[in-house]
Amino acid sequence: MKTKPIAIFGEVLFDHFPDGKKILGGAPFNVAWHLQALGLRPDVMSRVGEDVQALQIQLMMYSWGMNAANLQIDSEHPTGHVVVSLDNGEPNYAILDDQAYDFIAVEDLDLSDSYAIVYHGSLALRHESSEQTLKHILKNHQGKVFVDVNLRHPWWQAERLDEWLHHADWLKLNRDELRQLSPESEDITGAMHKMLTHYKLELLVVTLGSEGAVALTEGGELVSVRPQATPLLIDTVGAGDAFTAVLLLGLYLGWSLSLTMERAQAFASALVELPGATVQNIDFYRSFADSWCLPRTDD
């Protein structure tokens, strides 16, 4: 296994559900949570408030064995908060402004490590503070960059997003996001070829919800996957993040693209049978880790 860690940059927050539950989330944090449970130790770069929610996040990270050295504390802005509503199992998000993760400060980061991969989404770049910090990180970064597109209205602008996509080596988005960014294309494959060429990507992955996902490489390899069985759907919150986590795992460990996609789909299909974007039962992850011959985190 590579010794350089994966850096996960972006939002840490609580998803507030209609039934009153508050579940720790945020796409980057969800990805880091899954990777930790599957045997990696990602470096989480985020920011939380000086509040009770931040203490809960710190305690959960410590209990999960996660590296919290780059989880910053902000005395002026609150820990991230998203209101989730569900429409036939599909999540809708009300994302509040001026959250702590918008103000990730470069001077408060320990950047002594070099990284195999820097992962980031697009939501945490809506404010200049976090955006400038990520630019500083990538300026000296020698590894790969994985960009996870999250188009949350009104928190994205086409021109700014275009700049970040030009920095990407690997890019993941869903079908609706692909259509928004490539509206003139008639089909998914055509849009993918166009996007991969335009941004000079090594890999482009598009998730298709219940229909699975499709990936395209710079060499022209096209891989598609579908769920092996219809899952017992509870909700799809975080399904894309689960898929992304295993994509990162497979890319990091050097799995073939077809194997990586199959395992990512299986993992995401299992997650939608549970509520929320993360699972706190380590046995859920061990079933996958054992079948994939990954070392246990407690070994």
Secondary structure, 3 states (H helix, E strand, C coil): CCCCCEEEECCCEEEECCCCCEEEECHHHHHHHHHHHCCCCCEEEEEEECCHHHHHHHHHHHHCCCECCCEEEECCCCCEEEEEEEECCEEEEEECCCCHHHHCCHHHCCCCCCCCEEEEECHHHCCHHHHHHHHHHHHCCCCEEEEECCCCCCCCCHHHHHHHHCCCCEEEEEHHHHHHHCCCCCCHHHHHHHHHHHHCCCEEEEECHHHCEEEEECCCCEEEECCCCCCCCCCCCCHHHHHHHHHHHHHHHCCCHHHHHHHHHHHHHHHCCCCCCCCCCHHHHHHHHHHCCCCCCCC
